[in-house]
Amino acid sequence: PYYVDLNQNLFLQASLQSSDSNLLVFVDTCVTSPDPNNFNTLTYELIGNGCVKDPTYSSYYSPHSTVARFAFNSFSFVNRYPSVYLQCELVVCRYNDYSSRCYQGCISRVKRNADS
């Protein structure tokens, strides 16, 4: 566990341990929930499909493509629940594969008209 106060900045780093130096790590989705077993019902999305959803979310430069660094500010969830859990989905791609998910960035979903 990591103990945090309201409005405290949280800095995170995810690193890929591999002998292949031609890989890239991309943070696709990060969601918080008061229930470690349910990230669907009562959640708060920090980043989704590569799109930043929380105004306090920031990504940070890393000198290594296999390391993703980011931060966000704690929020009102902290006052309402004794514990809040974070679940992130990361994507690993080949470095310089510009057709890969890592290079697509934010993918906003377009809703279709269900009338016809």
N, C-alpha and C positions, 0 to 999 in steps of 0.2 A: 504493500500500500504506500501511497504517497499522500501526505497530509498537506492540504492547501486551504488558504483563507479566501474569502470572497474577493474578487478583483485582483487576485495574484496571477502573474503571468506564469504559464507552464511551458517549459522548453523541452521538446522531445527530439530524439534522434533514432532513426531506424537504419541499421546497417546490414548489408548482405555479406555473408562470409562465404567467399568463393575464390577459387584459384583463377577463375576466368575474369580478367580485368576489363573485358569488353562488354560489361553488363551495366545496366542503368536501373535505378530504383525510382518509382513514381508513386506518390501518395494519391490514390484514387478516391477513397472514401474514409471518413472518420465520423463515428456516431457515438454519442454518450447515452447512457441509460442508468437508472437507479437499480435495475435488475440485471445481474450478470448473465442470466440465462435467456433474456428476452430483449433483443435489439430491434424489435418491430413495433411494439405497442406504445410505450411512453419513452420517446427518444428526443434527442436534440442533435441535429446534423451540423457538424463543423465544416465538412467538405463532402460533396457528393458528385460522383462522375467527373471528378477533377475540377468541379466548380466550387469556389469558396462560398459557403452559406453563412458563415459567422463573420461579422465585421472585424473581430479581433484576431482572426486567423491570419498568420503570416508564414510564408515559407522563407527559409534562409539559405544562403549560398553554402555549398559544401565543396571542398576541393576534390572530392572523390565522387564519381558517378554512382558508386554503390552505397552511398550514404544520403539519406533524406533527412533534412532538418526542418522543423516547423515549431510554431508556438501558438498559443491562444490564451485568452484570459478566462479565469474561472467565472462562473455566472450564477444566476439565482438558483439553479438546480442544487448548488452546494448548500444553501440555506434550508431547502425543503426536504432533503434526504440525507441520511447519515453517511451514505456512500454513493459515489457515482463512478460508473465503469466506462472505459473508453475502448472502442473496438475500431481498428483501422484495417483497410484493405489496401495492400501495396501491390504494384505490378512490377515485374522484372522483365526487362526487354534487352535486346541487343543494342549496344551503343551505336549511334548513327543509323539505326534502322528507322527512317523517318515515316514509314508506313505503320509502325507499331503504336500501340496504345499510349506508350510513354510520351510520344511526341504529338499526340492529338490534343492534349490539354483538356480544357473544359468541354464536355459534351452535354449540351442542353437538349433535353428530350422535347420533341414537338408533339403536342396532343393532336390526335386525329378526330375528325367529326364522326360520331357514331350513328348519325341519322340514317344513312343509306345502307 
